[in-house]
Amino acid sequence: MTSKNSATALSRAPISSAPVAGLWWGLLGVAAFSLTVPLTRIAVQGFSPLFIGSGRAVVAAALAAAALALTRQRLPRGVQWARLAVVAGGVVVGFPLLTSYALTSTSAGHGAVVIALLPAATAGAAVLRGGERPPPAFWGLAGTGALVGIAFAAVQAGGPGQLHRADLLLFGAVAAAAVGYAEGGLLARELGAWQTISWALVLSAPLMIPLAAVPLVGRPVAGTPEQWAAFAYLGVVSMFLGFVAWYRGLAIGPIARVSQIQLVQPVLSILWAALLLREALTGAVLVGGLAVVLCAGLAVRVRLAAAPGRRSG
């Protein structure tokens, strides 16, 4: 990799050179992601969830391939391909498909509350992947947040033991994204920020292209302009430009500080659901979302306090 390569420039950016810029890039990425749940809910009302979950990755992969080719990025090497497969499995395949199917039968606000577990889950995955030993308080808070999320889903479903299929899909989506984020954060230090998600998208294309084509066999593609606009956003922004901004912010860093911005994402998603879908801001949604975000925020802070001076992935 040459000194002019953008991956080198990103990975070597001084942590203290532009802390405000890092926060703004991170906030831009979170703002982009905050629309993903409500717009997925809009899109699945007109398209197959398989088409939405895989088709958005195909659109993003085309943009990623063009960006990689135009900037003449070097190919990943050896085990980096396997690690990219982990990233792709989590954030390109797992999360989009699972959330698309889940949001065919649950509200965007409900989905946003369950997905609010993601910051704490990501922190836990990063701890396990990085071999850290956080204090018991971290696991206690992360576990409490998970229990709150499960309790919220159970209450919404009608009581304990009544979790819906959509809830199980959302929990699976959180686990998949957490693993993908944690591995991607580490790999971005080697390949560069936007390069990591770009290579993951390109790697997943041979799988996602036929998956996106399956729902189109023998049937016309129907959808309102609003649903097509939602699909376009999911492909261009949620799957590509949002990640470019998010990983750019993490690259400028400090990662530990920028990553905490993700805690506002579920709040923004709930507000977008109310504005775009006219979903009611019920007390259960507001209290559930606040409780999960609070537990996640405290867990992240405990983890950071236990490892001063370390760059957290």
C-alpha positions, 0 to 999 in steps of 0.5 A: 500500500502506497503512502497516497492510498486512502486506506493508509490516510484513514488508518493513520489519521491522528486521534487528536487531529480532528476530534470534532470532525470524527464526531460529526462523521459518526453522527452523520452515519447514525442519522443515515442508519436511523431511517433504515428501520422505518424505511424498511417497513415502508418497502416491505409493504410493496416488495418481497422481504427477500428482494429488499434484504438482498437487493439493497446489498446488490445496489450497494455492491455496485457502488462499492465495486465502482469506488474500489476500482476508481481508487485502485485499492489493493486486494485483501490478503490471506485471512483478511478474506475470511474476516471480510466474510464475517463482516459480510455475513453480519452486516450485509447478509444477516442484518438486512435479511432478518430485519426485512422479514421481521418488519413484515409483521411488526411496527418500526417503533417496536423494531427500533426498541429491540435493535436498541440492544445493538450498542451493548451487543457490539461492545460485548462482541468487541470485548470477546473478539479483542480478548479484554477482561471488563469488570463484572459491572459491564456484563451485568449492565449488558445483560440487564439491557438484554433482559429489558429488551426481551421483556419489552418484546414479550409484553408487546407480544402478550406476555412471557413465552409469547415472543413473536417470530419477528422478535426472534428475527430481530434478536438474530439481526442484533447478534449478526450486526454486533459480530459484523461491527466488531470484526469490521472495526478491527479489520478497518484498521488494516484495510481502511474504513470505507474499504472494509465495507466495500470489500464485504459488499463485493464479496457477498455479491455472488450470493446476494444477486441470485437471492434478489433475482428469486422473487422476480422470477415469473412475477412483475415488480410492483411498488409505489414511488414511495416504496421504490424511494425507500428501497433506493435509500436502503441500497445507496445510503443505509448499505453504503454511504451510511457506512462510509460516514460511520467508518470515517468517523471511527477512523478519525476517532477516538473510536471509543468516543465516536462509537457512543453516538450510536446510542441515539440511533433507536431514539431517532428511529422511533421518531422517524417511525412516528413522522413517516408511518404515523406510528403512535409514541406509546408509553411502552415504546418510549419507556422500553427504548429509554431503558434499553438505551440507558443500559447500553450507554452505561455498559459502554461507559463501564467498558471504556473506563476499564480500559483507559487509553486503549482504542476500542473497536 
